[in-house]
């Protein structure tokens, strides 16, 4: 929006929660694969590439001598992820540990985009670039359910891959039909296991989405209610409350990434185990 005082707080928030999509027509159904949230795709790829650059710089500058702060931080992170992977996954973690590290760094970077000012694009960058300030644009990919469910579906695919790889096709089907109630109750076992697979996938994505969406919404509420006025009191209130929530949000950003990584490792560990 070009000017926050020209709209109500609800209109201000609704505008900032809109996505830049490939269609000008509003989405009318909950499930429509023809719609692509372009902003989510762009920022997800950007954070993924940034994660690769950061890890590449860490590997390139690594030294066997006295490490610097950056190398120490990266080494501590790698050691933490590797220890958790080995304690949860009882098998070969040569792929799973780097995968978990990639997930953690990627999600942290995507979550960190929530610290950008809510009006950075609509009021500052878009007018500077000659773009329409009314254009919808959301920066945080993990505040979009499509983004978080996309990652969780990727985790589900890996979970299925390791289930077949470790247990074999016959072993996986046998477990699917016989656990946890025994082979005589295979219809109930099958239904329960299918529900469990679906619940793991959706809960993994929706947990991250819910926390990040709530954080983004609170930033917007502070901006809409206190920053929509030109008064000195409104500006001070926006600065104080926005800064306080940002400080608290610093804890939420890595915590949600850590929880997502740990659940990914738990699911990979379950794929390596038999009932």
Helices and strands as residue ranges (DSSP letters): G 4-6, H 9-16, H 38-60, H 69-88, H 96-112, G 113-115, I 120-125, H 126-129, G 141-143, H 145-178, G 183-185, H 186-226, H 232-272
